[in-house]
Amino acid sequence: MRIHDELIVGLDEAGRGPVLGPMVMAAIALRPRKAAGLTRAGVADSKRFAGPNAHRARSALVPRILDAADFVAISVVDVAEIDLRCREGGLNRLEQEHATRMIERAPASRRIVCDGARLFGPLRARFSQLEALDRGESEHAAVAAASIVAKVRRDELWLRISARYATEFGQSVARGGGYTNSATRTFLRAYIRRYRALPPEARRSWPWEFARDLLGKRFDPYWDVPDERPQLALGFSDSARPPSPAPASPRASRISS
């Protein structure tokens, strides 16, 4: 396999923490001259963009990033996949698996830089040239570019989600960004009161204590999340094993009274 001596792959994510909506991961491969040009153009950690025009400013940089990159990969991790894996605390492993698939698709490079020392450190066993760093966006423009691409894609998806609810619940949905802040809590409590259910974009695996008074003590957020864990052997032979349960219905968590 030919290794591109100058190429550096950067990897970052957006939306790991929200209670609503997907997570997005991105990988960007850049050569030094292109990386320097992006830095001069203003490519930096996506979190450094703030204020009402932040999304517009980040979005304006995406075409320049796509034009400069040798390789771009975006992975959208759906809420259902997050919940399925987080049932057993597997969010880190889930991110590592998505990162591995993107790195394997990228051209062979002399350096891979991932944002998150503890999160992506285990991948060094598979990719010897990988560096897992905290604040990797300040280490190389490829990581900063990945953070912008991931954040812009996540924001685009969030704008579509929030538009579904704006007419009924107002602009607090969009303002909250899906994170567990005052605006998001206001929306979710209003939604639960009205529909006695969680919205389909809700991460069932996240804490719901802020709405426990509305959800009730017996509320099971996982009731509609498929359970793929190994089941206990109950002594049935293979020929006498009871039929498997039917697949879970579409996500729409109901609240028991």
WORANOR-V65853 format. One record per backbone hydrogen bond with DSSP energy under -0.5 kcal/mol. CO is the residue of the C=O (numbers start at 1). NH is the residue of the N-H. If there is no record, write none. Layout:
CO | NH
CO | NH
//
This chain:
2 | 4
3 | 5
4 | 7
4 | 110
7 | 110
7 | 111
8 | 30
9 | 113
10 | 28
11 | 115
12 | 26
14 | 24
19 | 203
23 | 77
24 | 14
25 | 75
26 | 12
27 | 73
28 | 10
29 | 70
29 | 71
30 | 8
31 | 35
32 | 36
33 | 37
34 | 38
35 | 39
36 | 40
37 | 41
38 | 42
38 | 43
39 | 42
45 | 48
46 | 49
48 | 50
51 | 54
53 | 57
54 | 58
55 | 59
56 | 60
57 | 61
58 | 61
58 | 62
59 | 62
59 | 63
61 | 65
62 | 66
63 | 67
64 | 68
65 | 69
71 | 29
73 | 27
75 | 25
75 | 77
76 | 78
77 | 23
78 | 82
79 | 83
80 | 84
81 | 85
82 | 86
83 | 87
85 | 88
85 | 90
86 | 89
90 | 94
91 | 95
92 | 96
93 | 97
94 | 98
95 | 99
96 | 100
97 | 101
98 | 102
99 | 103
100 | 104
101 | 105
102 | 106
108 | 4
111 | 9
112 | 114
112 | 131
113 | 11
114 | 116
114 | 133
116 | 120
117 | 121
120 | 123
121 | 124
122 | 125
123 | 126
123 | 127
126 | 128
127 | 130
129 | 112
131 | 114
131 | 133
133 | 116
133 | 136
135 | 138
136 | 139
136 | 140
140 | 143
140 | 144
141 | 145
142 | 146
143 | 147
144 | 148
145 | 149
146 | 150
147 | 151
148 | 152
149 | 153
150 | 154
151 | 155
152 | 156
153 | 157
154 | 158
155 | 159
156 | 160
157 | 161
158 | 162
159 | 163
160 | 164
161 | 164
161 | 165
162 | 165
162 | 166
163 | 167
165 | 169
166 | 170
170 | 173
171 | 175
172 | 176
173 | 177
174 | 177
176 | 179
178 | 19
178 | 20
179 | 181
181 | 185
182 | 186
183 | 187
184 | 188
185 | 189
186 | 190
187 | 191
188 | 192
189 | 193
190 | 194
191 | 195
192 | 196
196 | 255
199 | 202
201 | 21
202 | 204
203 | 206
208 | 211
209 | 212
211 | 214
211 | 215
212 | 216
216 | 219
219 | 221
220 | 223
222 | 225
224 | 226
226 | 228
237 | 240
237 | 241
238 | 241
253 | 198
254 | 256
//
